Amino acid sequence: MRKRRLHWFWRAAIAVAAGAIYGTVMCSWYSDYTLALFTRIHDALAILPDALRLAAADALSVWLGTCLLAVVTYGVLTRHFGPLPEIRCRQCSAILRDIAEPACPECGERI
């Protein structure tokens, strides 16, 4: 049974969609952890004016999780559905893909 593969574009599209869904949910509903993270970021940005500090802390608390989730999703998809390693000939390093006989088509080495 061949391992299923996904093109990098589809892995990236799924990862961005997962991050967007997470970001949408977090924008509409804050958990206690997100509010605690929001206040920590807000306190860390004390050098900014109040309005800008609130906007930056809000954006960082949501977008940090969104980007992290997208990267982790892409990594998991790549690990499970990424490209297969190519098998090469021991003697001439030719790529052995879709061969009919158990021999290298370039040099004739038995596999």
Secondary structure, 3 states (H helix, E strand, C coil): CCCCCCCHHHHHHHHHHHHHHHHHHHHHCCCHHHHHHHHHHHHHCCCCCHHHHHHHHHHHHHHHHHHHHHHHHHHHHHHHHCCCCCCECCCCCCECCCCCCCECCCCCCEC
